[in-house]
């Protein structure tokens, strides 16, 4: 196309990334853990497994992945130069040994990154998924101070029956009052100590988001440098979207609380049509628009990571990451993770619409919200897949049917199948079940 310049690779006829892309990729490996850390600290949820995983596991995996793609980029440049000079000179023994050692180091680095995401991250999160911690804090208790002051007043204002002993007893009384003051101060100091649960405000969302970062690291490794950059931007956009939705939810709940607190408007509020009663703590349910935005973002970043709805756009070279020969198990899995990375990431992010900044409490319809979000997401993807089937059948005699409509129909069907498998198998079957089971065990709450 005129006035269009390729930015995914260094040129339209090459599969090598530009130096600027590699620099941005290195910057992403530095800033992404910092951004995630700041997000979790907003709700006080940077506790438990989160600091260990984000500071060491996630950061180390991103750095190893960036180092692998830089080495692969240099290897591709050297290979192209060798091919042009093959007729003039031959590789000697030292060059062969150097190339073998280079490939071994490169494969070892990426295998270590895969181990951090699949083994270390999964084991660390599954053994301690909650981002909670305990802290001793000092609180002010005005009631205890008043009670102690009243006791002191009673003790100091006691009237003696024998006036001859009044002088001698006054000194004893002053000593006793001082002792009472010291004991009362100690009592007040003991009463001011309390235990605060850090991360309680976002117990569900923070734990699940750490689980999402483990999958994000796995997908990041399988992406080309520009694809990894776009996938990092997708995660940042997801974080911003969650905060926006939470702000709208807080504004809605604050409005409902103000209406219920007003005695004059109690009757009017009770007549407002809402899916939940006032006893269940009125809240704003997940909207279809929020789910549709996530589905649109998954489609957007499918194309932003260098893919198209054609078979020729599949990045087959990704199937050789960490291996030297073709593997009929590993290679298809790597190509699948590379191609469907955006669908996997945003399908896993659906439960965050119901989990984000939700405190563990009985009576809250968490199951209803989670089921509602998942069904709306599957429904939206089903409508997109059904429309692609309809138009592919409608244009079955079109000249470009195998060029445009059939690949789009294949993409719609694969995206729907991926969303169903990821949500049912990985999200609900492992992530949501683990978090909800742990929280119900610690706080003894019953979900609705």
LOZATOR-121936 format. One record per residue (C-alpha): x, y, z. Coordinates in pm, whole numbers, plus 50000, padded with zeros to 5 digits. Layout:
XYZ
...
This chain:
500005000050000
501265035449931
502615056450221
502675025650448
505875014950620
506374981450791
507194984851161
506854948651273
510104939451098
512974960850977
511604958450621
508794941950430
511094915050286
512824906350614
511944888050935
514554906251145
513464932151401
514834967351394
517264979851663
514655004851784
512214976251843
514784957652052
515464988952260
511744993152330
511534956252419
514304960752678
512464990852818
509284970052852
511114943753054
512174970953298
508934990553328
506284962853322
507094948653670
507234984153805
503784992453659
502254960353797
503824967554135
502295002354143
498874988554047
498844963354332
500094989054582
497075011154509
494854986054689
497504974954940
497724940754775
501464939254714
501844911054967
502244873654983
503584858254664
503284890654462
506634907254558
508594874954513
507074866854176
506964901554023
510404913354137
512294881254062
510204856753858
508424880153619
511304904653584
513824876653533
511614859353275
511124891353076
514854898853078
515704863452966
513124865352690
514474898752565
518034884652573
516914854852365
515294876352098
518334899352082
520584868952031
518174854851774
518194888051590
522004888251581
521984851751473
519634859651185
521894887951067
524994866051080
523194837750900
522134860650617
525694873350576
527034837750572
524584827550303
525704855450070
529364846350113
528944808650097
530324806249746
533434826649829
534544813150172
533794782950386
533234781750756
536204768650950
536144747251262
536254776551506
533224793151348
531284760651369
532124756651737
531224792751802
527844788851628
527084757051822
527954773852153
525904804452058
522844783051982
523294763352305
523404795052517
520434809652332
518324778452381
519364775552746
518264811352815
514814806852664
514344773152834
515154789553164
512534816053090
509964789053011
510854771853337
510244803753534
506784808253384
505524772453370
507164756253674
508404782353921
505504806653875
502814779953876
504174761754182
504734793954378
501244806854302
499414774054358
501044769254702
500314804954818
497874822454584
496564849554819
498204883854827
497474889055197
499614897755497
499154906555865
500394938556030
500224951956384
498864987256393
498025013056660
494455025256687
492865052156905
490135040257147
488275069757298
485945047457501
488795031257693
490335065057767
487045077857909
486565046958128
490075049758268
489665086958341
486405080158525
488115053658739
490865078258827
488335104658927
486535080159156
489745069159322
491045104459379
487715117959509
487145091759779
485995106960111
487635093860428
485465086660729
488235093260988
489435129360962
492545122561178
493885098760918
493105121860628
496605136560611
498345102960622
495945087360377
496235116260131
499865106860065
498865070460017
496045081659791
498405101859573
500725071859546
497785049259457
496535074459200
499945074959036
500005037059025
496485037158882
497575061858616
500515039958518
498335008758504
495675027258306
498275039358058
499465003658014
495894992257963
495305018857703
498525009557524
497484973257510
494044982157378
495535003157096
497224972956932
495254956656651
495864933556356
495284946856005
494874923655706
496814939055420
495294932755077
491834924955211
490244951654990
491354934154670
491814898454788
490224882354482
491484905654210
495134908354317
495574870654351
494004864054014
496024891653850
499264875453970
498044843453806
497394863253488
500964876653487
502274840853485
500354833853165
501414867753029
505094858253070
504514825452888
502824843552598
505484870852598
508264845452540
506534830952235
506084865052067
508444882251827
509964914651971
507254937551833
504594912451938
505954912052293
505814950052302
502194950252190
501264922952437
502774944052718
500734974052601
497654951552604
498294942652969
498704979653056
495464987752878
493754959853070
494954974653400
493635009053305
490284994253204
489934975953536
490565008053730
488005026953519
485365000253575
486114999553947
485765037353967
482345035353805
481345007554045
482455027854348
480495058154229
477385036654182
477675020454526
478285054154693
475155067754530
473125037854649
474455041055004
473545077755015
470015069754902
469555042255161
470995063855438
468405090555371
465175082555554
463125103855322
464205084255014
464035049155162
460685041455006
461765054754669
464985034454671
463175002354766
461075005954454
464105009854224
464414979753996
467714962154074
468824925754052
469934926254416
468224936354737
469544961454989
470474933755230
472964920654973
474814953954955
473694970654638
476404970754375
476724977154006
476644944953803
479004938853513
477774955253195
477774939452852
479794969152727
482694960352958
482784924752827
482494936452466
485494959452514
487644930252624
486544909952323
487314938852089
490734942952249
491484906252191
490684910751822
492704943051805
495854928151956
495554897151739
496414919751446
498794941651648
501004911751729
501664906651356
498924881851266
496164882051007
493174860550925
495244841150670
497324809650690
500304826750527
500644851150821
501324823751076
504784828251226
506084792951176
509604801351297
508264804351652
507894766451657
511694763451694
512054784752009
514344765952247
514734735752018
516954728751719
514764703051543
511074700451475
508994685651758
505464674051685
504414682852041
506344714252133
506304731851794
502494731851744
502034743252104
504434772552056
502774783051730
499344781251896
500454802752190
502004827751949
498984830151721
496214830551983
498044850252253
495584879352263
492554856252278
494144836652564
495154867752759
491794885652743
489784853752795
491684848353118
491034884553216
487234880653216
486974870053586
488764902253683
485594921153596
483934903853891
487004900454116
488674934454099
488594953854430
485984930954584
486334923454956
485554888555089
482124890055248
479194866555278
476084874655084
477894890954794
476704875354464
480184866654340
479114834954161
476374854053984
478744881353868
481374856453754
478854835453563
477284866653414
480604879753282
481664846453134
478334840152963
478284874852810
481824870452678
481034836452525
477784850352381
479624879452216
482234856652060
479484832951950
477664861151771
480884871151592
481584835151487
477984830051372
478054861851162
481304850850996
479664817350910
476634835150765
478634858650544
480984831150431
477934811250316
476344842250166
479444850149958
480194814149868
480364823049497
482374854449553
485734856949378
487564864249707
485714838849921
488854818149994
490944849550032
488804869250278
485604853050405
486674817150471
489834826950666
487714850850872
485254822850939
488114800251048
489474827251278
486054832851436
485554795851503
489064791151645
488724822151864
485414809752006
486844775252073
489934790452238
487824812752462
485664783452573
488624760852649
490654787552828
487754799953041
486414765653136
489724747553175
492314772753289
490324801653435
487444784753619
489004750453660
492254762953811
492534800453879
489064809654008
488574777054193
491914779954373
491354816054483
487754811954595
488554779854781
491464795854969
489524827155062
486474807755181
488764785955394
490464815555565
487504839155606
484684813055629
482394830255383
479634815555168
479354825954805
476064832254628
